[in-house]
Amino acid sequence: DDDELRAESLPTLDALATFLQNHPDIVRLEVQGHTDDRGLEVGRPLGMARATTIVEGLVARGVDGARLYACGYGALRPRVSGTSQVARAANRRIELVVRAEGATCNPQAP
């Protein structure tokens, strides 16, 4: 598990950058990095590193960085419960959430 952007993810990142450029009404976007339950002590930093990679990729594609912020959630908000390989894979993800102007990272908030 790392924070490198995979080649198969590049078309999705390109599409997201285009979408954001075409929707300037989205003034603040939280890029959330989630991890599985293994290595809880590194989960939040890894989630943050993954989210930061996405933010950097969007900025490199012309999206105004002031509209974006990364937030590492680690294993705090699993998508599915369990410790199976399938459950862990489902919990390793990036989520995008449109927020109000001025919003900042707060993993403890609902």
Beta strands, then each sheet from edge to edge (+ up, - down):
strand 1: 29-34
strand 2: 68-74
strand 3: 93-98
sheet 1: 2+ 1+ 3-
end
